[in-house]
Amino acid sequence: MEKLWIECQKCGSVFWIYPDEIGTIYPKRSIDYQICSKCEQEVNNKNQ
């Protein structure tokens, strides 16, 4: 399956996801707002 390469909008690191993960693992409303799992964990920890 083809991978989508995405640059994290917070730290600038590049990571990849499968296109079918956008709606499940990455349930973001907009493809413009993408952060890597490390930054996402930091955001989630701050919100707890």
C-alpha positions as CSV (number, residue, x, y, z in Angstrom):
1,M,0.0,0.0,0.0
2,E,1.2,3.5,-0.8
3,K,2.4,5.7,2.1
4,L,1.7,9.3,2.7
5,W,4.8,11.3,3.9
6,I,3.8,14.1,6.2
7,E,5.8,16.8,7.9
8,C,4.8,17.4,11.5
9,Q,3.4,21.0,11.8
10,K,4.8,21.3,15.3
11,C,8.4,19.9,15.3
12,G,9.1,19.6,11.6
13,S,9.9,15.9,11.7
14,V,8.8,13.8,8.8
15,F,6.6,10.7,9.3
16,W,4.5,8.4,7.2
17,I,1.0,7.0,7.4
18,Y,-1.1,4.8,5.2
19,P,-3.9,6.7,3.4
20,D,-6.6,4.6,5.1
21,E,-5.3,5.6,8.6
22,I,-6.4,9.2,8.1
23,G,-9.9,8.6,9.3
24,T,-9.1,6.1,12.0
25,I,-5.7,6.5,13.6
26,Y,-5.5,10.2,12.7
27,P,-9.1,11.4,13.0
28,K,-8.2,15.0,12.1
29,R,-10.8,17.1,10.3
30,S,-8.2,18.8,8.1
31,I,-5.2,17.3,6.4
32,D,-3.5,20.7,7.0
33,Y,-3.2,20.0,10.7
34,Q,-0.9,17.1,11.2
35,I,1.4,16.3,14.1
36,C,3.6,13.3,14.7
37,S,2.7,10.8,17.5
38,K,5.4,12.3,19.8
39,C,3.9,15.8,19.6
40,E,0.4,14.4,19.8
41,Q,1.3,12.6,23.1
42,E,2.8,15.9,24.5
43,V,-0.4,17.7,23.6
44,N,-2.6,15.0,25.2
45,N,-0.4,15.0,28.3
46,K,-0.8,18.8,28.7
47,N,-4.6,18.5,28.3
48,Q,-5.0,16.0,31.1
